[in-house]
Amino acid sequence: MALTKKKKIRVLFFWPGIGDGYPLGIPILQSIVKRKGHEALVFSSGKYHSIPRSSRGLLYKSSDSKDLRPDKNEYMQAFAEGSNDFKKTVAKFKPDVIGMAVFSTNFLIGMAYYKSLPKKLRPFLLVGGVHSTLTPNETLEEDEIDAICVGEGELMMEGFLDKCETGSLDSRDFVDVPNLWHKGKNGEIIKNQTGFIADIEELPLPDMAGFGIKSKHFVGKKYRYISIELSRGCPMHCAYCCNDVYKKAVFGENRVKIRRMEPKTAIDRMIALKSMYEIEMFRFSDENFTATTIGWLKTFCVLYKQSIGLPFTISATASSLNAEKVMLIKDAGCVNANMGPESGNDDYRKTILRKKETDDMYIKARRLFEDYDIRVNANFLYGLPFQTEEVIQDTINFIKKLNCPISTEFFVPLPGSELYEKIVDMGIYKGLETDYDCYRSFGEPVFIPDEKTREDVIAQGRTMILYAKLPKSLNPIIKACEKESDDTNRILDVLDLIFAV
């Protein structure tokens, strides 16, 4: 398919999502495309595929989650509907390029959607996101993929569009476009130079067309909210996360610290977004919102209170907190903070998960938030490798001590992470192999630890919070609920009604 000279390029951004979430990158890239005078449209599969995660036993009074379990027939029915609408959208919009953003947990879903298109409707396919950055060679091995973005897409998009305006997408003439890897005329992989955005203040406002603004429960109330990032980067080195490999792919040998907007720039952006989308709450997606100086935080919080005046929620590590920081964010409007202990055993957390915080540090952080009436939520993983029964019991005991709302998720090994490499090298994990594997990873274990069965891990997910938070006298009832049935599901529903917070 050749492009003649023309003023406008049509870009269809495709997000193979599960549920109503969205990647932060596409709205910004959509702004860039439109700012250069081209056309952009978003197609998300999220409206066809609800998150297949059970909400039973989580002890939440108000939740946006449906009580679903992965079901292949239901997935295929939703896929048929979604892929049919995808085909209609492509046929009507006639994109020159499909820009697909993916994580490792939805890459194969995205490819299944693209492959469902008749060949005559398949335009140039450009794949970006975390997955293409972590596994660039493997991603480009897909015959249908023409090019990938390695690193930050904003640095690549303008140069890519400039080439599209004046040339042919079949010529593969993308030399000098940073962060773009593509296939040459003979199929060889051409690796352009990679770089990064030094000043994130230059990024345009996100264009939410095609995603819309959702209402979601925070602290028991629904808010119209938007997720934004005021910084990029994470100082942590967690073994279950792929951040270290991502940073190396993006920055090379450069030792780049967290890139953060100046407080006034951040506030000006939020004033505009608040007006454009009638926002009721901001969700800061920064990896660690409080990993900054007191000076930056003080200036930001004063300006936020004066000019925004909306509640907000953050993520933070226990090691980045002190009383002054918590006091500042409370006064500015923080109502919720997320922390990720992931395990309740100090030694396991340090040696296996590579997290430096101790149980005592998390308990101190929880008390700090409690002192200033900020709800704190702690996240834990189950189905982790090398996790003994002792570690599991320590986690249950720690959740009791922590005494705050808890979120739990099945461990999903991510390419590029230390734990992924370990279990693949040991031959006990092969990775996600089908689009349905990607889908079911949101609601059931895709990795089974040694000496465990799939049923063991599911049982832990159904009851771990209950063992930690309910009276010991109910342990026999909780034990019976480890195995799913209509009767045990009804019991869990009753326990939720009585003990949910």
C-alpha positions, -999 to +999 in steps of 0.1 A: +000+000+000+016+032-012+009+067+001+009+096-023+017+130-011-011+143+011-017+166+039-034+142+063-025+108+076-051+087+093-039+070+124-062+045+142-049+040+178-058+005+190-058-004+227-065-041+232-078-034+267-096-055+293-120-034+312-123+004+311-087+013+318-065+030+293-028+036+287-015+070+295+005+072+262-022+070+236-041+102+246-008+121+244+001+106+210-034+114+198-028+150+207+005+150+187-012+135+156-040+161+157-017+190+164+002+182+132-030+184+112-037+147+108-066+125+117-068+102+147-093+078+160-093+054+190-106+018+191-105+001+225-115-036+230-121-028+267-159-023+263-162-059+250-141-077+277-149-071+313-121-079+338-125-116+347-117-111+384-137-124+413-147-097+438-158-122+465-140-122+497-123-088+492-143-072+519-152-041+500-186-025+504-184-006+472-165-019+442-165-014+404-155-050+398-180-075+386-178-110+400-164-128+370-142-158+364-124-164+331-146-184+307-132-192+273-166-194+256-176-160+270-142-146+259-147-159+223-182-145+221-169-111+233-140-113+209-163-121+179-183-090+187-153-068+193-134-079+163-164-074+141-167-038+153-130-034+148-133-045+112-162-021+106-142+007+122-112+000+100-133-002+069-150+031+076-121+051+088-096+037+063-065+043+084-031+045+069-016+033+101-028+013+131-008+023+162-012-005+188+000+001+224+005-031+244+017-046+276+029-082+277-005-091+292-025-080+262-001-082+232-015-115+219-050-101+223-041-072+201-025-094+175-056-116+174-077-086+167-054-074+140-052-108+124-090-110+123-090-082+097-093-093+061-059-089+045-072-062+022-081-041+052-048-044+071-029-012+070+007-005+083+010-019+118+031+001+143+033-015+177+045+004+208+043+002+246+061-016+273+060-050+255+077-038+223+104-020+244+112-051+265+111-077+237+118-058+205+133-086+185+105-111+194+078-085+187+092-077+152+093-114+144+055-113+140+050-112+102+021-087+105+041-061+123+058-035+102+075-014+128+078-010+166+085+018+190+113+011+215+109+035+243+089+067+245+064+071+216+062+109+219+098+111+207+091+089+177+056+101+165+064+134+149+093+121+128+072+091+118+044+112+106+068+135+087+080+104+068+045+092+061+035+126+046+061+125+020+069+089+012+055+054+009+048+032+039+061+003+018+095+020+013+105+015+049+122+049+047+122+056+084+159+063+089+166+091+114+132+085+132+143+080+169+130+050+188+117+033+157+127-002+147+114-015+114+118-041+087+140-034+057+131-043+021+147-077+026+131-083+059+161-074+080+155-055+113+167-019+111+173-004+146+172+034+147+189+053+175+169+053+208+165+084+230+142+098+256+123+130+264+145+151+287+118+176+296+084+161+301+069+196+305+069+198+267+044+170+264+009+181+251-022+176+271-038+142+267-067+140+242-092+117+258-114+113+227-123+077+223-117+068+259-140+091+277-140+099+314-152+072+338-166+073+372-150+050+398-153+042+435-126+058+457-131+057+494-167+046+491-178+073+467-179+075+429-159+103+412-154+113+376-117+109+375-087+111+351-053+094+355-023+116+348+014+115+355+035+144+368+067+124+367+083+095+349+106+070+364+109+047+394+139+044+418+129+009+429+143-025+416+115-049+424+122-084+410+086-089+397+086-056+378+103-050+344+113-014+352+150-021+353+151-036+318+128-009+305+150+019+319+181+003+302+162+000+269+151+037+271+181+054+286+210+031+278+240+039+299+226+073+310+218+074+347+185+093+344+167+102+376+130+107+379+118+134+354+093+156+371+072+186+360+076+219+378+047+224+401+032+253+381+033+234+349+016+205+365-011+227+380-018+245+347-023+212+329-047+201+356-067+233+354-071+227+317-081+191+321-105+198+350-123+223+327-123+202+295-135+170+311-154+181+342-131+162+365-141+154+401-109+136+411-073+132+399-055+099+401-018+105+400-002+075+382+034+084+392+053+053+403+061+069+436+044+103+441+062+112+474+097+103+461+105+140+458+119+169+478+099+187+504+104+219+484+087+205+453+059+189+473+052+220+494+049+243+463+028+218+445+004+212+474-001+249+480-009+256+443-031+225+441-052+235+470-056+271+457-062+263+420-076+227+418-093+219+451-103+184+442-096+151+460-067+130+446-052+096+451-015+085+449+009+056+450+038+058+474+065+036+489+069+034+527+105+045+524+096+078+507+073+090+535+075+112+566+051+132+587+057+165+569+050+150+534+018+132+546+006+164+563+012+184+530-007+160+507-036+157+532-040+195+534-040+196+496-067+170+492-053+135+492-079+110+502-063+077+493-028+062+490-017+029+476+013+009+489+027-024+476+042-047+503+033-077+481+044-101+509+044-101+547+077-118+552+107-094+555+133-119+543+112-130+513+104-094+504+141-085+505+158-115+489+131-127+464+111-095+456+141-071+459+121-047+480+140-029+508+110-019+530+104-039+561+071-048+578+077-021+604+082+005+578+048-003+562+031-003+596+047+031+604+035+044+570+000+031+576-001+049+609+011+081+594-017+080+568-042+071+596-030+101+617-040+124+589-072+106+579-060+093+545-073+059+535-044+036+527-047+005+505-020-022+505-015-046+476-004-082+479+005-109+453-003-146+456+009-175+435+045-162+437+075-185+431+096-198+460+068-188+485+066-213+513+037-220+536+055-201+563+058-171+540+021-173+532+012-175+569+035-146+577+016-126+550-017-134+566-004-123+600+011-092+586-022-082+569-038-085+604-012-061+619-014-037+590-052-034+595-061-015+563-081-023+531-062-049+510-061-056+473-048-089+460-037-101+425-024-133+410+013-130+402+018-126+364+055-131+353+065-102+331+092-105+304+122-085+315+117-090+352+141-109+373+115-134+385+104-141+349+139-148+338+145-171+368+114-193+363+118-195+325+155-205+329+143-232+354+119-245+328+088-240+351+072-213+330+068-208+293+050-174+292+016-164+278+010-185+247-024-174+234-047-144+235-070-163+259-039-168+282-036-130+283-072-126+291-074-152+319-042-138+335-064-110+349-085-134+369-067-167+375-031-180+379-010-185+347+020-195+368+018-224+393+046-225+419+064-257+427+044-281+449+012-262+443-018-269+421-039-244+402-067-251+427-043-243+456-035-208+442-071-201+435-080-211+470-054-187+484-069-159+463-104-166+475-096-167+512-063-150+521-079-117+531-106-135+551-081-155+571-063-123+579-092-101+588-120-122+602-122-138+637-103-171+641-135-187+651-146-185+614-115-203+601-134-236+596-160-218+575-133-199+555-115-233+550-147-247+534-148-217+511-114-224+496-131-246+470-156-228+448-192-239+446-226-222+446-229-228+484-194-215+492-200-184+470-231-176+489-212-179+522-186-155+509-213-131+499-227-132+534-192-126+549-188-096+526-221-082+537-212-085+574-175-076+574-169-054+544-154-020+550 
